[in-house]
């Protein structure tokens, strides 16, 4: 769930400790602190300070980066009237969320100068200070990072790339040539940032497609490079398994055509004598819907022409090598059905 301002059950001391001394006006009012007292405490030389509209820091001095994040989240989560309501809720997203997750490819939290906060579409909020309000019609989902509600990794990455694209950061070269690739790699790495649950390449690509970012040449090139590396790793694991199980050596990426030259498909691996093909994660090959349709059409043509097509995912290959080996062994033993003779061009 997204962050929602807590009910009045917590004392002011407990709430300020939970929210790192950052409090909203409605939270103060619910705990018996009148507006007059808040105004007096926030005067020059007073013990409190106003960070954002209706958001206060109950101390003097410069806010810490974490307190800035709390202020942004509380500003977006409150609605100015009631503590909790159906419309309340917000999550930090974009570069700020990636910094909280611990992504090495983005500026560290103290260097983050703007905070993107995602809220439901019906919320009436304006940008304030460094807070940039972003609305969504989709259900808010969040990951707890040090008590702060952050958008899931795929959404945070997409919003960060949109932020850098729209803000001209990529064009100005302010982040360095390898930042895009680094962020994408970290997003899908099983041993990525400690605070970030890894996402699959398919989840990441789906979010980038939803954000209409794949038409940006630099982003598309970085995505293609990431998917190619993931496919190579899965393919290498498959070939290693085939060798370890003493299976026949397959052809890798051959182009299949009919005798008249009509194109059929390019399977990931193919055993021509047995008429068996393996198709790995299509999500690692397809970025656009057109590419998905092209791959599916090739698979259907192979099956129509008698080729036995085995579908495998990298996740299953990693989790169940014995089961995959048995599936391949059975497929090779059975072979294709009424196989039409095909011409091969090795990849």
HELIX and SHEET records of a PDB file:
HELIX    1   1 UNK A   12  UNK A   18  1                                   7    
HELIX    2   2 UNK A   25  UNK A   30  1                                   6    
HELIX    3   3 UNK A   35  UNK A   41  1                                   7    
HELIX    4   4 UNK A   65  UNK A   77  1                                  13    
HELIX    5   5 UNK A   94  UNK A  101  1                                   8    
HELIX    6   6 UNK A  109  UNK A  111  5                                   3    
HELIX    7   7 UNK A  153  UNK A  166  1                                  14    
HELIX    8   8 UNK A  169  UNK A  172  1                                   4    
HELIX    9   9 UNK A  179  UNK A  188  1                                  10    
HELIX   10  10 UNK A  201  UNK A  210  1                                  10    
HELIX   11  11 UNK A  217  UNK A  244  1                                  28    
HELIX   12  12 UNK A  282  UNK A  284  5                                   3    
HELIX   13  13 UNK A  289  UNK A  304  1                                  16    
HELIX   14  14 UNK A  314  UNK A  319  1                                   6    
HELIX   15  15 UNK A  321  UNK A  334  1                                  14    
SHEET    1   A 3 UNK A  22  UNK A  24  0                                        
SHEET    2   A 3 UNK A  55  UNK A  57 -1                                        
SHEET    3   A 3 UNK A  49  UNK A  52 -1                                        
SHEET    1   B 3 UNK A  91  UNK A  93  0                                        
SHEET    2   B 3 UNK A 115  UNK A 120 -1                                        
SHEET    3   B 3 UNK A 131  UNK A 136  1                                        
SHEET    1   C 2 UNK A 143  UNK A 145  0                                        
SHEET    2   C 2 UNK A 148  UNK A 150 -1                                        
SHEET    1   D 4 UNK A 251  UNK A 252  0                                        
SHEET    2   D 4 UNK A 269  UNK A 271 -1                                        
SHEET    3   D 4 UNK A 276  UNK A 279 -1                                        
SHEET    4   D 4 UNK A 308  UNK A 311  1                                        
SHEET    1   E 3 UNK A 263  UNK A 265  0                                        
SHEET    2   E 3 UNK A 255  UNK A 257 -1                                        
SHEET    3   E 3 UNK A 343  UNK A 345 -1                                        
END                                                                             
